[in-house]
Amino acid sequence: MTETGAKGPDELRRQIERTRGELGNPVEELAEKMDVKGRARARAADLRDKAGAMTVQLRSTAAQAGHTVQERAAKAGHQVQERATKAGHQVQERATKAGHQVQERAAKAGHQVQDRALKAGHTAQETTAGTGRSLEHTAAHTVPWPAGPVVRAALRHPRPAMVIVAAVVAVVVVSWRYPKR
């Protein structure tokens, strides 16, 4: 306010209005500072806005953490599944190998029994050849009734009989060697 005096009533009115305008601003500021309820409302609104923003941020973080946990669990599940599949294949390979070994052993035992039966048959033929009687005649008179017809049939058809005997012996050997548990 550099002007000290007014040159007329109009100018005085303008100075008064200007002074009122200049004094009105600090008064409004002081009134705002003195309005405790208004300041409290404004502060509460600010805190609500901050709480809402934090809620949104926390929800987003929780959702992201849930997705991360879900991805890790899926990855771990796939790894376990792969390991189980691999272990299953290994067990299957070992079982197949063991089955082949059992089969080979049974075949070998069957062949051994068949060879022994052939040798026994040849020995029996040689023995009966020396006495002059046929092997069938000897079996008919010396082998008891339930086994006699079977022995005579085996003497008439030696190859099928040897195969049957070899198979029976193989089954007995395998069942004795590998009993059920």
Secondary structure, 3 states (H helix, E strand, C coil): CCCCCCCCHHHHHHHHHHHHHHHHHHHHHHHHHHCHHHHHHHHHHHHHHHHHHHHHHHHHHHHHHHHHHHHHHHHHHHHHHHHHHHHHHHHHHHHHHHHHHHHHHHHHHHHHHHHHHHHHHHHHHHHHHHHCCCHHHHHHHHCCCCCHHHHHHHHHCHHHHHHHHHHHHHHHHHHHHCCCC
